[in-house]
Amino acid sequence: MDDDKARPDRSPSRSAPAEQDTWLDKLFKTLSIVALLVIVFVIGAFSVVTDIFPGPQIQNAYQAGQALYHQMTDYSDVYKGDIWRPQRTDAKGVTQYDPQLARNGLTLYTVGTEPAAYLIDMNGNVVHEWRKRYSEVWPDGGGVPNPRPDEFIHFRNAQVLPNGDLIALYEGNGDTPYGYGLVKLDKDSNVIWRYAGRAHHQFAIGSDGKVYALIHGIFDDEIPGLSYLKPPRLEDSLVVLSPDGRELQRTRLLPVIHDSPYSELLDNVPGIMLGDPIHANAVDYIDAAKARNFAFGKEGDLLLSFRETSSIGVFDPRTQKLTWATRGPWIRQHDPDVLPNGDIALFDNRGHFHTPEGESRILEFDPRRMRIAWQYTGTAEHPLESEIRGDQHRLDNGNTLISESDGGRLVEVTREGKIAWEYVVPTRGGPDNDLIPIIGWSQRLDPSQFDDEFSGGLEKPEPATGEVTKAGA
């Protein structure tokens, strides 16, 4: 008799405990992994809250990932982000023009769509333009690391010299830092010099030809007394460039404010902007004419604007000190300029609140008496509203040229608030062709300031008839 065949088969009963042990083992391992992950999460969260290693590193990596995701999603299309805005009118070009009220001349302006600056006559005709793609200025890759594609890079600010040379400032839409540097072009848009520092917003040219520019970058240190401003932060510096574009001096502005008698301004940084605590956005060179009646600065000083503290201040580049600062009846302002009478004109972006005339206004502020000397608030028919950009220029006839950036509109107004000239950017874009680009900068220029060689090469402006044209329609 075969003992193996005669013995009852008990294999199922022998395998059941093994299968049960395997299932319990898997469950135990799964619960162990979950518990380990919970412990890691709790430790990570605790380290982030308490700033104990590796909390700051985890937080920085998370923020970097968020920024990369934001760029890949919200800025994957040139029409996304804040460079294009819904148009407020179908009108294009010059829509109003009274030659008896306007300060006739040529207007220089830039838009957020392209690396170009346009010089137009009073009827909106382009008499000259400068254009240079970022990749053409730095074909060797010597500019900012990993720049945005050319279609995302534009001239934010540009200023023309008497011989037709142009200094222009690049910004990259959808990048942080978004300052992309400066370039000097001749009248034919050939590169004279280039500066790869992350210049942004605005620059000024001194009487000796030096260039004063704002640059920014990411800082990871902690500043004593400012422990609430956690790294990493986007911070601004003021650089001084020689007339040929060489960096001569660099001053980090956050410590300058902190070490000044006006350090309390930093107590007013909004909680949502601790990662960009001052957001400097303007620099105005105080020349001899401005200094004559300005009680708070002297020739060669700079008037700076700090958006996040809604403050302005005078910076002396020779001592690298903040010598005066103030807040006023404005919110998140742009482009303060010292006027010949000692007052300060600026674009008040949010200080008019929500009214039918728009939440923006132009202020002339008397800093000696701390009061508003004049303002333009727009009208119900022609509201003035630009949330985060804008500039103004007081003209020699008393009028003010305004860049309503978000509206893609330039408007010149008299002291009485009458519109003397109005121009709407003719460019449109977007899926439905109903988006208008923001205006980066504008300036009214007297043709007599140009050299004969440059002015002789301009396309001849049409006579100032006052007839409204629809340029680009």
Buried (B, 14 or more C-beta within 10 A) or exposed (E): EEEEEEEEEEEEEEEEEEEEEEEEEEEEEEEEEEEEEEEEEEEBEEBBEEEEEEBBEBBBEEEEEEEEEEBEEEBEBBEBBBBBBEBBEEBBBBBBBEBEBBBBBBBBBBBBBBBBBBBBBBBBBBBBBBBBBBBEBBEEEEBBEEBBEBEBBBBBBBBBBEEBBBBBBBBBBBBBBBBBBBBBBBBEBEEEBBBBBBBBBBBBBBEEEBBBBBBBBBBEEEBEEBEEBBBBBBBBBBBBBEEEBEBEBEBBBBBBBBEBEBBEBBEEBEEEBBBBBBBBBBBBBBBEEBBEEBEBBBBBBBBBBBBBBBBBBBBBBEEBBBBBBBBBBBBBBBBBBBBEEBBBBBBBBBBBEEBEBBBBBBBBBBBEEEEBBBBBBBEEEBBBBBBBBBBBBBBEBEBBBBBBBBBBBBBBBBEEEEBBBBBBBBBBBBEEEEBBBBBBBBBBBEBEEBEEEBBEEBEEBBEBEBEBBBBBE
